[in-house]
Amino acid sequence: MRWVYLIIVVVFVAALVVFGVQNLQTATVSFLGFSVSAPLVILAVVVYVLGAITGGSLYALLRKSVRESRGSGPAR
């Protein structure tokens, strides 16, 4: 099973490399008056990382909330 995971990771990394090479054009992103111009691949990676951090934080918050509502949370 380890080889299957390794193959999946290699294919994913190869796809990321191809995406990065094909998307080197500069793109501009604007939000609340701020504007950033950078290669599209950099912007995509930044958005991905911010989404992962936000999603992970939300998941942890919801898991903690559910655990405490069931009474198995930390004793006070």
QUICOR-V796527 format. One record per helix or strand of 2 or more residues. SS is the DSSP state (helix for helix, strand for strand). FROM is the first residue (numbers start at 0). TO is the last residue. If there is no record, write none. Layout:
SS,FROM,TO / SS,FROM,TO
This chain:
helix,1,21 / strand,25,30 / strand,33,38 / helix,39,68
